[in-house]
Amino acid sequence: MNATVYVIQDNVQYQLAVDPAGDMLTALQRSSRLTIPAPCGGAGTCGKCVVRVVEGDVPEANTMDKRLLSSARIAAGARLACRLTPTDGMKIEIPNGHGAPLSKATLSVGSLHHDPHWVKRTVTLPAPSIDDQTPDLERVLEVSGCTMHRLTVDTLRSLSTVVRRDAYQVTVLCSQDRYGNFLHAVEPGDTTGTLRGVAVDIGTTTVAVYLIDLLSGRAIDVHSELNRQAELGADVITRISYSTKHGVDPLRKRIVEQINRMISTVTGRNGIAVSDLYLAAVAGNTTMLHFFLGLDAAAIGVSPFIPAVTRAMTYRAAELGISANLAAVVTTLPCISAYVGADVVAAIVASRMRESSDVSLLVDVGTNGEIVLGNSDWLITCSTAAGPAFEGAQVRFGVGGVDGAVNSFAFTGETGWTSDRITYTTINSAEASGICGAGLLDVVATLLKTGVIDETGRLLPDNELPDSVPAEIRERCHLFEGSPAFLVVPGEQTRDREPIYLTEKDVREIQLAKAAIAAGVDTLADEAGIQVTDIARVYLAGGFGSFMSAGSALTVGLIPLPNGSRTEALGNAAGIGTAMSLTSRTLFERCNSVATAAHHVELSGSSGFREAYVNRMTFSTL
Ligand code: FES
């Protein structure tokens, strides 16, 4: 018999019927209304699935709880959901749901290149007569100038009624490509005032949906949320292994449901009907697109890393379960390889790096670090397993780009203009809940500059700190769980009233991630026969790239920024590039040509990469 459990999130109480033989995490994940992070997929190693038992029997803390949670939290009722057995009447509280880490302010797609895929035209058909018995479809094709059609059977079934509803005046949706002129839909009367679409970027961590007016080529709105697949695994590999055990369908359903809810949110708040959406372009890394299409991604996870498909694919929205007009089609953008996906292709198009003969570097630092080097003549790419450190996983107080994440940290030094020489900011100015990638980078850069972290990455204990370490920094150098750590935010300023530390192990994670990225850049430069100093421009893509301080990236050596190179944060370049491809046939074709032209370098077999990785392990810059 099921147990009844009460769950509070975002100040709302939910009642769940759960299997008492299972664990609380699985029960919470089954509910589409609740969100809980579980980067390790329930393995009991990440410590992020914390819930607080507020009523009912509070079970004894088990070994995992004791290893990953402080005694103060345990005393307050905190337990790991993946190790918690539900009991009847238990009431638990889970941290607030995943907010939207991107705001409307990130809608910086500007005026999009407008060269539409589909156009709408109003036409009046000649009325049939006994002397003109041309069938309705032929009549529409002739007047619309289309030679072929891609009508759904539903459109065909209603055609006879539609053409007669408004005295033979209809609106036709047509497209033109190298294969001819196609008729896609026929609507009664004049509907030429509405033609919209959505560009979707499925990131491993964040999903963004852009609402686009296809008539003007203008972005109307954007909505983003954390990818709900994260509850089944933080990174691509964990999710692939989940799919090999449970099938791909739970992952496909989760992302399709999430996209549909996001479409409903973004259309609803702009007073637009979902049936006004005719086109969707979807980007994401290769694995995310496999999950979106419901493809088996197992072969991506093991050498020789073979995707089922990398080319652009187009299907009816209804076939994929995406909410839109019945005639709508969805196109997934092309990928380059198993680990350089359509999100990178879209970012390349958004950066316009293909339009200059100067060599540019594009880096998207996420769970994987994707790196692109090239210009108008050539393009070379690789992907490094940078680890999920910059996404907040495997870092003691790490969080993703959520409200309250510390996203910048600075020590102003002697020349500071404020009496608070240590300053930090959090996403949406919420009380600090953890540190995200950009904050981690700033803290590590500060500690390198002040001498608290040495070149080998050692966080020095109090008694080894050089005299030059400023007093404000020195007094934050504590021991945490027996090892040297740096106090980033004191407990009285945090949401949970627990201090937020950077631990020695966290520094090691950052060190490994930055070495992988920097060595990837070295390897590509070597393959291309250029010096890193030949790079004229650096583009930082991804949410992390937009928050990240270029100065901290240089101090830490994350990206070996050459002197004099221009650095530009592109924001959500993948989303912007996807929106560009949705409004422009030319830019969609450019996505295809980027995917075809790019030469992919597989780093797992590269001895040059291994050597560069070792060389880049220390915290010394160019
Ligand atoms: S520790 Fe519970 S999901 Fe990671």
Residues whose N, C-alpha, C, O or C-beta is under 5 A from the ligand:
A	BS01	FES	P37 A38 P39 C40 G41 G42 A43 G44 T45 C46 G47 K48 C49 L80 C82
